[in-house]
Amino acid sequence: MPSLSVVIPCKDDAGPLTRCLEALAEQTTAPLEVIVVDNNSIDDSAEVAARFGARVLREPAPGIAAAASAGYDAALGSIIVRCDADTLPPVDWLQRIADRFDAEPDLAVLTGPGNFYDAGPLRAWLANLAYMQAYFVSMGLAMAHWPPFGSNCAFRRADWESVRSRIHRLDPEVHDDVDFGFALAPSRRTAYDRSLKVGISARSLAGGTAGRRRFRRAFHTLALHWRVAPPWERWAWTLHQNRERRRRALSS
């Protein structure tokens, strides 16, 4: 079975991080390591992580991209599993991830959705349509493959090592999961498993300044990568690779 390194970028999230680490401690398959990257917290996030036996790294450069990248660089497992401090995974989450990568040697990225655990039923249902599904559809069309969702994704360490020189880790205005998805070659296979769900906080639905900043970051990240390869070029390459996969499958 592949070895798993769980990476959690964190800033001032001691409370949610406690619940996340409790959920990880209850997994049916234990990870090789849990890495919490403290991004200039002024609360006791680092102390909480250490109390649960996590490997604590400190990243002074501001932004989730810098923190996540530092964790990926330090990971020892063959599979890097990414979640956020407010992620609440079910007990079989890591087992299912390990099984999928073990069964599919050509799989580069596996991702799944999140359920808003602290929103009412109607708000959670609407958010699933307007936020969660919209993310996977819109970013999938933009990337020409399934996009990784930072609260719930996993990828091979070898793929991270192949793209990390193209990651905008010191730009605090990029969406790190979108940045990684674009940096990954369209030839690499990604998968979306709608049943691989985790709990996530509804604070990501906040509007106002926070909401405007999320949209600004999304368009900023899109612009960075579309200068390199616009969507039509990415789709042409992806469709070519899919035809090649089918051809090889039929001839084997």
KEFI-179130 format. One record per residue: x negated, y negated, z negated of N, C-alpha, C in turn; residue number from 1. Coordinates in Angstrom, 2 decimals, decimal comma. Atoms other than C-alpha are relative to their C-alpha. Layout:
<atoms>
ATOM/n_c1/n_c2/n_c3/ca_c1/ca_c2/ca_c3/c_c1/c_c2/c_c3/num
ATOM/X/Y/Z/X/Y/Z/X/Y/Z/NUM
...
</atoms>
This chain:
<atoms>
ATOM/n_c1/n_c2/n_c3/ca_c1/ca_c2/ca_c3/c_c1/c_c2/c_c3/num
ATOM/-0,84/1,19/0,00/0,00/0,00/0,00/-0,87/-1,24/0,00/1
ATOM/0,78/1,23/0,00/-1,23/-3,55/0,66/-0,03/-0,63/-1,38/2
ATOM/0,10/0,72/1,27/-2,43/-5,63/-2,29/0,58/-1,39/0,18/3
ATOM/-0,74/1,25/-0,09/-0,42/-8,76/-3,06/-0,58/-1,05/-0,94/4
ATOM/0,36/1,17/0,79/-1,61/-12,16/-4,25/1,16/-0,98/0,08/5
ATOM/-1,09/0,96/0,03/1,25/-14,42/-5,34/-0,59/-1,38/-0,30/6
ATOM/0,52/1,36/0,14/0,44/-18,13/-4,92/1,16/-0,96/-0,28/7
ATOM/-1,04/0,96/0,41/2,48/-20,83/-6,69/-0,63/-1,37/-0,17/8
ATOM/0,43/1,38/0,25/1,62/-24,51/-6,18/0,94/-0,64/-1,01/9
ATOM/-0,82/0,49/1,11/2,84/-26,44/-9,20/-0,46/-1,37/-0,45/10
ATOM/0,28/1,30/0,62/3,06/-29,99/-10,52/1,15/-0,35/-0,94/11
ATOM/-0,98/0,42/1,02/4,88/-30,85/-13,75/1,28/0,84/0,06/12
ATOM/-1,15/-0,91/-0,12/7,15/-27,80/-13,55/-0,07/1,11/-1,05/13
ATOM/0,22/-1,02/1,02/6,47/-26,00/-16,83/1,25/0,84/-0,26/14
ATOM/-1,23/-0,74/0,28/10,12/-25,07/-17,45/0,36/0,99/1,08/15
ATOM/-0,28/-0,95/-1,08/10,93/-23,58/-14,03/-1,11/1,03/0,18/16
ATOM/1,11/-0,94/-0,17/7,46/-22,02/-13,87/0,10/1,14/-1,01/17
ATOM/-0,17/-1,04/1,01/8,15/-20,14/-17,10/0,97/1,07/0,49/18
ATOM/-1,00/-0,95/-0,48/11,26/-18,55/-15,60/-0,51/0,77/1,21/19
ATOM/0,56/-0,68/-1,17/9,45/-17,77/-12,35/-0,98/1,08/-0,42/20
ATOM/1,00/-0,97/0,44/6,57/-16,04/-14,13/0,64/1,15/-0,78/21
ATOM/-0,74/-1,08/0,67/9,02/-14,09/-16,29/0,57/0,96/1,04/22
ATOM/-0,55/-0,85/-1,06/10,69/-12,82/-13,11/-1,09/0,81/0,69/23
ATOM/1,10/-0,73/-0,62/7,33/-11,88/-11,60/-0,52/1,10/-0,91/24
ATOM/0,46/-1,02/0,95/6,40/-9,98/-14,76/0,92/1,22/-0,02/25
ATOM/-0,98/-1,10/0,01/9,53/-7,82/-14,30/0,06/0,74/1,34/26
ATOM/-0,05/-0,63/-1,32/8,76/-6,76/-10,71/-0,28/1,50/-0,09/27
ATOM/0,21/-1,45/-0,03/8,94/-3,05/-9,93/-1,38/0,34/0,56/28
ATOM/1,37/-0,14/-0,49/5,64/-3,47/-8,07/-0,80/-1,21/-0,47/29
ATOM/0,80/1,11/0,54/3,00/-5,53/-9,82/-0,95/-0,53/1,07/30
ATOM/0,96/0,55/-0,95/0,91/-7,93/-7,74/-1,43/0,22/-0,48/31
ATOM/1,41/-0,03/0,39/-2,85/-7,79/-7,70/-0,32/-1,18/-0,91/32
ATOM/0,24/1,22/0,77/-2,81/-11,35/-9,08/1,12/-0,99/0,25/33
ATOM/-0,87/1,17/-0,16/-0,65/-14,39/-9,63/-0,88/-1,23/-0,16/34
ATOM/0,83/1,20/0,00/-2,38/-17,67/-8,78/0,92/-1,22/-0,12/35
ATOM/-0,73/1,25/0,15/-0,90/-20,91/-10,09/-0,98/-1,14/0,24/36
ATOM/0,88/1,12/-0,33/-2,45/-24,01/-8,54/0,59/-1,26/-0,60/37
ATOM/-0,47/1,19/0,71/-2,05/-26,98/-10,86/-0,44/-1,24/0,77/38
ATOM/0,28/1,17/-0,85/-1,80/-30,15/-8,76/0,19/-1,29/-0,81/39
ATOM/0,01/1,22/0,82/-2,53/-32,86/-11,35/1,22/-0,12/-0,91/40
ATOM/-1,13/0,05/0,93/0,23/-31,93/-13,81/-0,37/-0,79/-1,25/41
ATOM/0,19/0,66/1,29/0,68/-34,07/-16,89/0,78/0,72/-1,09/42
ATOM/-0,66/-0,83/1,01/2,84/-31,46/-18,62/-0,87/1,22/-0,25/43
ATOM/0,79/-1,18/0,37/1,75/-28,04/-19,88/0,17/1,15/0,99/44
ATOM/-0,15/-1,05/-1,02/2,23/-26,16/-16,58/-1,18/0,96/0,00/45
ATOM/1,19/-0,85/-0,03/-1,35/-24,88/-16,63/-0,04/0,92/-1,22/46
ATOM/-0,01/-0,83/1,21/-1,00/-23,65/-20,21/1,05/1,10/0,10/47
ATOM/-1,03/-1,03/-0,21/2,24/-21,84/-19,33/-0,53/1,10/0,90/48
ATOM/0,53/-1,00/-0,93/0,54/-20,13/-16,41/-1,03/0,89/-0,68/49
ATOM/1,03/-0,78/0,68/-2,42/-19,05/-18,54/0,62/0,94/-1,02/50
ATOM/-0,65/-0,85/1,01/-0,09/-17,70/-21,22/0,58/1,26/0,63/51
ATOM/-0,55/-1,16/-0,69/1,46/-15,36/-18,65/-1,08/0,82/0,70/52
ATOM/1,09/-0,76/-0,60/-1,95/-14,16/-17,50/-0,28/-0,35/1,44/53
ATOM/0,25/0,41/-1,37/-1,92/-16,04/-14,20/-1,42/-0,56/0,13/54
ATOM/1,28/0,63/-0,32/-5,12/-17,16/-12,58/0,27/-1,48/0,33/55
ATOM/-0,32/1,41/-0,13/-5,07/-20,95/-12,88/-1,12/-0,72/0,75/56
ATOM/0,92/0,84/-0,75/-6,73/-23,17/-10,28/0,47/-1,44/-0,13/57
ATOM/-0,35/1,42/0,04/-6,83/-26,96/-10,35/-0,40/-0,63/1,32/58
ATOM/0,24/0,68/-1,27/-6,51/-28,92/-7,13/0,28/-1,49/-0,17/59
ATOM/-0,21/1,44/0,24/-7,06/-32,67/-7,55/0,59/-0,75/1,18/60
ATOM/-0,57/0,70/-1,16/-6,10/-33,63/-3,97/1,52/0,07/-0,07/61
ATOM/-1,46/-0,01/0,17/-2,44/-34,69/-4,06/0,72/0,70/1,14/62
ATOM/-0,85/-0,60/-1,03/0,26/-32,77/-2,21/0,07/1,50/-0,06/63
ATOM/-0,20/-1,46/0,01/1,70/-29,29/-1,91/-0,92/0,68/1,00/64
ATOM/0,87/-0,62/-1,01/-0,36/-28,64/1,22/-1,38/0,27/-0,56/65
ATOM/1,33/-0,18/0,60/-3,62/-29,14/-0,68/0,03/1,11/-1,05/66
ATOM/-0,09/-0,99/1,06/-2,45/-27,04/-3,63/0,20/1,40/0,57/67
ATOM/-0,26/-1,32/-0,59/-1,07/-24,18/-1,53/-1,23/0,53/0,71/68
ATOM/1,19/-0,43/-0,74/-4,17/-24,08/0,68/-1,09/0,47/-0,95/69
ATOM/1,01/-0,42/0,97/-6,45/-23,88/-2,36/0,32/1,39/-0,54/70
ATOM/-0,40/-1,32/0,48/-4,45/-20,90/-3,60/-0,23/1,08/1,04/71
ATOM/0,20/-0,98/-1,07/-4,55/-19,14/-0,25/-1,49/0,30/0,18/72
ATOM/1,45/-0,20/-0,16/-8,31/-19,68/0,03/-0,55/0,92/-1,08/73
ATOM/0,52/-0,77/1,14/-8,82/-18,08/-3,39/0,60/1,40/-0,10/74
ATOM/-0,72/-1,27/0,13/-6,45/-15,13/-2,87/-0,89/1,19/0,37/75
ATOM/0,78/-1,21/-0,22/-7,98/-11,66/-3,04/0,81/1,11/0,67/76
ATOM/-0,84/-1,04/-0,59/-5,02/-9,59/-1,84/0,02/-0,05/1,50/77
ATOM/-0,11/-0,04/-1,45/-4,53/-8,48/1,73/1,25/-0,71/0,49/78
ATOM/-1,22/0,74/-0,30/-1,07/-10,06/1,65/0,14/-1,15/-0,99/79
ATOM/-0,25/1,17/0,84/-0,47/-13,58/0,34/1,50/-0,24/-0,06/80
ATOM/-1,43/0,23/0,21/3,00/-14,09/-1,13/0,16/-1,40/-0,57/81
ATOM/-0,16/1,40/0,42/4,12/-17,69/-1,48/1,39/-0,20/-0,59/82
ATOM/-1,27/0,47/0,54/6,83/-19,03/-3,75/-0,24/-1,31/-0,71/83
ATOM/0,10/1,25/0,74/7,56/-22,22/-5,66/0,21/0,26/-1,49/84
ATOM/-0,15/-0,16/1,45/7,63/-22,81/-9,39/1,45/0,25/-0,41/85
ATOM/-1,42/-0,20/0,35/11,45/-22,82/-9,34/0,61/1,21/0,70/86
ATOM/-0,49/-1,22/-0,64/11,73/-19,56/-7,35/0,32/1,06/-1,05/87
ATOM/-0,37/-1,13/0,88/13,55/-16,70/-9,12/0,20/1,23/0,88/88
ATOM/-0,12/-1,18/-0,87/12,85/-13,46/-7,23/0,69/1,16/-0,71/89
ATOM/-0,55/-1,23/0,59/14,82/-10,22/-7,78/-1,12/0,97/-0,31/90
ATOM/1,05/-0,88/0,52/12,94/-7,35/-9,41/-0,69/0,81/1,09/91
ATOM/0,61/-0,80/-1,06/12,29/-5,52/-6,12/-0,61/-0,85/1,11/92
ATOM/0,49/0,92/-1,04/11,05/-8,57/-4,20/-1,38/0,40/0,51/93
ATOM/1,36/-0,34/-0,42/7,36/-7,66/-4,15/-0,06/1,40/0,60/94
ATOM/-0,01/-1,35/-0,55/8,09/-3,99/-3,51/0,47/-0,02/1,45/95
ATOM/-0,52/0,07/-1,36/10,13/-4,84/-0,42/-0,99/-0,66/0,94/96
ATOM/1,01/0,66/-0,82/7,44/-7,17/0,86/-1,14/0,97/0,32/97
ATOM/1,09/-0,95/-0,21/4,72/-4,55/0,37/0,41/1,10/0,96/98
ATOM/-0,48/-1,07/-0,87/6,83/-1,85/2,05/0,07/-0,47/1,46/99
ATOM/-0,17/0,50/-1,37/7,53/-4,04/5,09/-1,36/-0,17/0,68/100
ATOM/1,32/0,18/-0,62/3,88/-4,96/5,69/-0,71/1,33/0,19/101
ATOM/0,61/-1,31/-0,13/2,80/-1,39/5,11/0,55/0,74/1,22/102
ATOM/-0,64/-0,72/-1,10/5,28/-0,09/7,68/-0,23/-0,65/1,35/103
ATOM/0,11/0,73/-1,26/4,59/-2,77/10,31/-1,36/-0,67/0,08/104
ATOM/1,37/0,55/-0,05/0,86/-3,29/10,93/-0,14/-1,26/0,84/105
ATOM/0,12/1,19/-0,85/1,53/-5,96/13,57/0,75/-1,21/-0,55/106
ATOM/-0,77/1,09/0,60/3,67/-8,11/11,25/-0,94/-1,02/-0,63/107
ATOM/0,86/1,05/0,55/2,02/-11,45/10,47/0,67/-0,74/-1,15/108
ATOM/-0,73/0,79/0,99/4,71/-13,29/8,48/1,36/0,62/-0,24/109
ATOM/-1,34/-0,44/0,39/7,78/-12,14/6,58/0,61/-1,10/-0,86/110
ATOM/-0,65/1,05/0,78/10,27/-14,67/5,25/1,47/0,33/-0,19/111
ATOM/-1,41/-0,21/0,29/13,76/-14,81/3,82/0,59/-1,26/-0,60/112
ATOM/-0,67/1,21/0,48/16,33/-17,30/2,54/0,01/-0,11/-1,52/113
ATOM/-0,18/0,22/1,42/17,09/-18,73/-0,87/1,45/-0,27/-0,33/114
ATOM/-1,33/0,32/0,53/20,28/-18,89/-2,91/-0,15/-1,07/-1,08/115
ATOM/0,07/1,09/0,98/20,91/-22,06/-4,93/0,67/0,44/-1,29/116
ATOM/-0,54/-0,61/1,21/21,29/-20,65/-8,42/0,62/-1,00/-0,96/117
ATOM/-0,54/0,98/0,93/22,15/-23,91/-10,18/0,97/-0,96/0,68/118
ATOM/-1,06/0,78/-0,67/24,81/-25,19/-7,75/1,30/0,79/-0,11/119
ATOM/-1,29/-0,67/0,01/28,52/-24,44/-7,86/0,21/0,82/1,26/120
ATOM/-0,21/-0,89/-1,16/29,90/-21,80/-5,46/0,23/-0,73/1,31/121
ATOM/-0,29/0,73/-1,24/31,27/-24,29/-2,92/-1,23/-0,77/0,47/122
ATOM/1,19/0,77/-0,39/28,19/-26,51/-2,98/-1,09/0,94/0,52/123
ATOM/1,03/-0,95/-0,44/25,91/-23,47/-2,67/0,32/0,53/1,39/124
ATOM/-0,40/-0,50/-1,32/27,90/-22,17/0,32/-0,25/-1,04/1,08/125
ATOM/0,22/1,07/-0,97/27,81/-25,52/2,09/-1,49/-0,24/0,21/126
ATOM/1,44/0,21/-0,11/24,11/-25,92/1,33/-0,67/1,11/0,80/127
ATOM/0,56/-1,11/-0,77/23,40/-22,49/2,78/0,14/-0,26/1,50/128
ATOM/-0,21/0,30/-1,42/24,90/-23,62/6,10/-0,78/-1,23/0,44/129
ATOM/0,52/1,29/-0,43/23,72/-27,22/6,20/-1,50/-0,14/-0,24/130
ATOM/1,41/0,15/0,34/20,27/-26,74/4,68/-0,80/1,26/0,36/131
ATOM/0,80/-1,21/-0,16/19,07/-23,14/4,63/0,03/0,52/1,43/132
ATOM/-0,08/-0,53/-1,35/20,37/-21,83/7,94/-0,46/-1,02/1,04/133
ATOM/0,46/1,04/-0,92/19,71/-25,17/9,62/-1,52/-0,02/0,08/134
ATOM/1,47/-0,02/0,00/16,06/-24,92/8,58/-0,51/1,12/0,90/135
ATOM/0,52/-1,13/-0,77/15,54/-21,46/10,06/0,30/-0,14/1,49/136
ATOM/-0,35/0,15/-1,42/17,37/-22,27/13,30/-0,81/-1,11/0,64/137
ATOM/0,66/1,15/-0,62/15,90/-25,71/13,94/-1,51/0,18/0,07/138
ATOM/1,45/-0,19/-0,02/12,33/-24,89/12,94/-0,40/1,21/0,84/139
ATOM/0,28/-1,14/-0,88/12,52/-21,53/14,70/-0,03/-0,41/1,46/140
ATOM/-0,01/0,50/-1,37/13,45/-23,29/17,93/-1,24/-0,85/0,28/141
ATOM/1,16/0,88/-0,19/10,64/-25,80/17,40/-1,31/0,78/0,09/142
ATOM/1,25/-0,78/0,05/7,99/-23,15/16,67/-0,06/1,10/1,04/143
ATOM/-0,12/-1,15/-0,90/9,21/-20,47/19,07/-0,25/1,32/-0,72/144
ATOM/-0,02/-1,23/0,79/9,16/-17,91/16,27/0,61/-0,32/-1,36/145
ATOM/-0,61/0,25/1,31/10,67/-17,45/12,81/-0,94/-0,83/-0,86/146
ATOM/0,86/0,85/0,83/9,38/-20,19/10,48/-0,11/0,54/-1,42/147
ATOM/0,10/-0,37/1,42/8,00/-19,35/7,03/0,72/-1,01/-0,87/148
ATOM/-0,69/0,86/0,97/10,07/-20,73/4,16/-0,80/0,06/-1,30/149
ATOM/0,98/0,02/1,08/7,75/-21,83/1,37/0,43/0,62/-1,30/150
ATOM/-0,47/-0,59/1,25/9,94/-20,62/-1,49/0,07/1,52/0,05/151
ATOM/-0,23/-1,44/-0,16/10,08/-17,10/-0,07/-0,66/0,48/1,28/152
ATOM/0,67/-0,51/-1,19/7,45/-15,92/2,38/-1,27/0,74/-0,37/153
ATOM/1,23/-0,76/0,19/4,46/-13,64/2,75/-0,70/0,13/1,34/154
ATOM/0,77/-0,09/-1,24/1,68/-13,35/5,30/-1,34/0,66/-0,28/155
ATOM/1,28/-0,69/0,17/-1,55/-11,51/5,89/-1,11/-1,02/-0,25/156
ATOM/1,12/0,90/0,30/-4,67/-13,07/4,43/-0,85/-0,23/1,24/157
ATOM/0,78/0,15/-1,24/-6,41/-12,43/7,76/0,60/-1,07/0,89/158
ATOM/-0,62/1,04/-0,81/-3,86/-14,66/9,48/-0,24/-1,38/-0,60/159
ATOM/0,34/1,29/0,62/-4,41/-17,42/6,95/-1,43/-0,40/0,36/160
ATOM/1,40/0,31/-0,30/-8,15/-17,19/7,51/-0,19/-0,43/1,45/161
ATOM/0,13/0,35/-1,41/-7,60/-17,50/11,26/0,51/-1,41/0,30/162
ATOM/-0,61/1,31/-0,30/-5,64/-20,77/10,98/-0,40/-1,10/-0,97/163
ATOM/0,16/1,01/1,05/-6,88/-22,56/7,87/-0,79/-1,22/0,45/164
ATOM/0,73/1,17/-0,51/-9,22/-24,82/9,86/0,93/-0,96/0,73/165
ATOM/-0,97/0,85/-0,70/-6,12/-26,16/11,66/1,09/-0,53/-0,91/166
ATOM/-1,00/0,44/0,95/-4,11/-26,83/8,51/-0,31/-1,42/-0,46/167
ATOM/0,16/1,39/0,44/-3,54/-30,46/7,48/0,11/-0,08/-1,53/168
ATOM/-0,10/-0,18/1,45/-4,26/-29,70/3,84/-0,14/-1,29/-0,79/169
ATOM/0,22/1,25/0,73/-5,29/-33,24/2,87/1,01/-1,08/0,38/170
ATOM/-1,07/0,93/-0,36/-2,19/-34,87/4,37/1,19/0,27/-0,91/171
ATOM/-1,10/-0,26/0,95/0,35/-35,19/1,52/1,38/-0,14/0,62/172
ATOM/-1,29/0,20/-0,64/3,08/-35,99/4,04/0,40/1,14/0,92/173
ATOM/-0,41/-1,15/-0,82/3,18/-32,59/5,76/0,79/0,99/-0,84/174
ATOM/-0,65/-1,17/0,61/5,52/-29,74/4,97/-0,97/1,17/0,18/175
ATOM/1,07/-1,00/-0,12/2,95/-27,05/4,19/0,46/1,28/0,68/176
ATOM/-0,46/-1,24/-0,64/5,11/-24,09/5,25/0,19/-0,20/1,51/177
ATOM/-0,17/0,31/-1,42/6,01/-25,77/8,55/-1,37/-0,14/0,68/178
ATOM/1,36/0,17/-0,52/2,36/-26,72/9,06/-0,65/1,36/0,29/179
ATOM/0,56/-1,33/-0,20/1,28/-23,10/8,61/0,69/0,72/1,15/180
ATOM/-0,73/-0,67/-1,07/4,02/-21,82/10,90/-0,42/-0,47/1,38/181
ATOM/0,45/0,54/-1,28/2,91/-24,12/13,71/-1,44/0,38/0,31/182
ATOM/1,41/-0,34/-0,22/-0,78/-23,36/13,21/-0,15/1,46/0,43/183
ATOM/0,05/-1,41/-0,36/-0,06/-19,63/13,60/0,23/0,16/1,50/184
ATOM/-0,13/-0,20/-1,44/-0,49/-18,47/17,18/1,36/0,61/0,32/185
ATOM/-1,29/-0,57/-0,38/2,83/-17,77/18,94/-0,06/1,50/0,29/186
ATOM/0,14/-1,43/-0,26/1,45/-14,33/19,77/0,17/0,85/-1,25/187
ATOM/-0,13/-0,75/1,25/1,61/-13,32/16,09/1,48/0,19/-0,33/188
ATOM/-1,41/-0,31/0,22/4,86/-11,63/15,11/0,45/-0,42/-1,39/189
ATOM/-0,61/0,40/1,27/7,02/-13,16/12,40/1,38/0,63/-0,10/190
ATOM/-1,30/-0,65/0,20/10,18/-11,71/10,88/0,78/-0,74/-1,08/191
ATOM/-0,93/0,58/0,97/13,19/-13,12/9,05/0,92/1,11/-0,50/192
ATOM/-0,86/-1,02/0,61/14,99/-10,76/6,64/1,03/-0,71/-0,86/193
ATOM/-1,04/0,74/0,70/18,30/-12,28/5,58/0,35/0,62/-1,35/194
ATOM/-0,29/-0,66/1,28/18,59/-9,72/2,75/-1,12/-0,19/-1,02/195
ATOM/1,13/0,23/0,90/15,21/-10,69/1,25/0,21/-1,37/-0,65/196
ATOM/-0,42/1,27/0,58/16,73/-13,39/-0,94/-0,67/-0,24/-1,36/197
ATOM/0,46/0,41/1,32/15,38/-15,32/-3,91/0,89/-1,14/-0,47/198
ATOM/-0,68/1,17/0,53/16,94/-17,89/-6,20/-0,88/-1,21/0,12/199
ATOM/0,74/1,25/-0,05/15,92/-21,49/-5,67/0,85/-1,10/-0,63/200
ATOM/-0,70/1,08/0,67/16,82/-24,73/-7,41/0,69/-0,91/1,01/201
ATOM/-0,75/0,93/-0,85/19,42/-27,08/-5,95/-0,62/-1,39/0,01/202
ATOM/0,62/1,33/-0,04/17,10/-30,01/-6,65/-0,54/-0,32/1,39/203
ATOM/0,45/0,24/-1,37/15,88/-29,53/-3,07/1,09/-0,63/0,85/204
ATOM/-1,11/0,60/-0,73/19,32/-30,81/-2,00/0,16/-1,48/-0,32/205
ATOM/-0,13/1,39/0,41/18,76/-34,21/-3,59/-0,06/-0,92/1,20/206
ATOM/-0,01/0,99/-1,07/19,56/-37,12/-1,32/-0,83/-1,22/-0,38/207
ATOM/0,69/1,23/0,34/18,44/-40,73/-1,54/-1,44/-0,01/0,48/208
ATOM/1,41/0,13/-0,36/14,71/-41,40/-1,52/-0,64/1,36/0,26/209
ATOM/0,58/-1,34/-0,16/13,81/-37,71/-1,97/0,45/0,64/1,31/210
ATOM/-0,49/-0,56/-1,24/16,01/-36,67/0,93/-0,62/-0,64/1,22/211
ATOM/0,63/0,69/-1,14/14,64/-39,32/3,25/-1,46/0,41/0,15/212
ATOM/1,41/-0,41/-0,08/11,11/-38,29/2,35/-0,13/1,39/0,61/213
ATOM/0,05/-1,34/-0,59/11,84/-34,65/3,24/0,13/-0,07/1,51/214
ATOM/-0,17/0,13/-1,45/13,10/-35,64/6,69/-1,21/-0,66/0,63/215
ATOM/1,18/0,67/-0,55/10,16/-37,98/7,21/-1,17/0,96/0,11/216
ATOM/1,08/-1,00/-0,04/7,74/-35,19/6,34/0,23/1,01/1,12/217
ATOM/-0,29/-0,99/-1,05/9,51/-32,79/8,69/-0,37/-0,55/1,36/218
ATOM/0,30/0,58/-1,31/9,27/-35,14/11,67/-1,50/-0,29/0,15/219
ATOM/1,45/0,23/-0,04/5,69/-36,04/10,77/-0,74/1,29/0,34/220
ATOM/0,66/-1,28/-0,25/4,69/-32,36/10,74/0,27/0,48/1,42/221
ATOM/-0,31/-0,35/-1,38/6,50/-31,71/14,02/-0,87/-0,78/0,98/222
ATOM/0,78/0,84/-0,91/4,72/-34,63/15,66/-1,45/0,44/0,05/223
ATOM/1,40/-0,42/0,03/1,30/-33,40/14,54/-0,24/1,19/0,92/224
ATOM/0,23/-1,24/-0,74/1,75/-30,02/16,21/0,51/-0,07/1,43/225
ATOM/-0,48/0,11/-1,38/3,76/-30,98/19,28/-0,98/-0,75/0,88/226
ATOM/1,06/0,62/-0,80/0,83/-33,12/20,36/-0,96/1,05/0,55/227
ATOM/0,90/-1,09/-0,41/-1,15/-29,89/20,58/0,69/0,93/0,98/228
ATOM/-0,75/-0,91/-0,87/1,52/-27,63/22,10/1,48/-0,30/-0,16/229
ATOM/-1,43/0,28/0,08/5,07/-28,84/22,86/0,82/1,28/0,01/230
ATOM/-0,82/-1,22/0,13/7,98/-26,42/22,34/0,07/0,86/1,25/231
ATOM/-0,13/-0,81/-1,22/8,29/-25,38/25,99/-1,25/0,84/0,27/232
ATOM/1,22/-0,79/-0,15/4,66/-24,27/26,05/-0,03/1,14/-1,01/233
ATOM/-0,03/-1,05/1,03/5,09/-22,37/22,78/0,98/1,11/0,39/234
ATOM/-0,98/-1,01/-0,38/8,22/-20,63/24,09/-0,49/0,84/1,18/235
ATOM/0,53/-0,76/-1,14/6,52/-19,66/27,35/-0,98/1,06/-0,48/236
ATOM/0,98/-0,95/0,52/3,71/-18,03/25,40/0,68/1,10/-0,82/237
ATOM/-0,70/-0,99/0,83/6,06/-16,33/22,92/0,74/1,01/0,86/238
ATOM/-0,74/-0,92/-0,87/8,25/-14,87/25,67/-0,95/0,92/0,76/239
ATOM/1,00/-0,84/-0,66/5,16/-13,64/27,49/-0,48/1,10/-0,94/240
ATOM/0,47/-1,00/0,96/3,93/-11,90/24,34/1,07/1,04/-0,31/241
ATOM/-1,08/-0,96/0,24/7,34/-10,33/23,72/0,12/0,99/1,15/242
ATOM/-0,04/-0,92/-1,16/7,35/-8,90/27,25/-1,16/1,00/-0,07/243
ATOM/1,14/-0,89/0,11/3,88/-7,50/26,67/0,22/1,06/-1,08/244
ATOM/-0,28/-0,98/1,08/4,98/-5,85/23,41/0,94/1,08/0,50/245
ATOM/-0,95/-0,98/-0,53/7,94/-4,21/25,15/-0,67/0,92/1,01/246
ATOM/0,70/-0,81/-0,99/5,71/-3,04/27,98/-0,88/1,04/-0,67/247
ATOM/0,86/-0,95/0,71/3,23/-1,46/25,57/0,80/1,06/-0,72/248
ATOM/-0,84/-0,98/0,71/6,04/0,17/23,59/0,54/1,05/0,97/249
ATOM/-0,54/-0,93/-0,98/7,50/1,73/26,74/-1,07/0,94/0,56/250
ATOM/1,07/-0,82/-0,58/4,13/3,00/27,95/-0,65/0,90/-1,04/251
ATOM/0,66/-0,83/1,03/3,11/4,53/24,61/0,77/1,28/-0,24/252
</atoms>
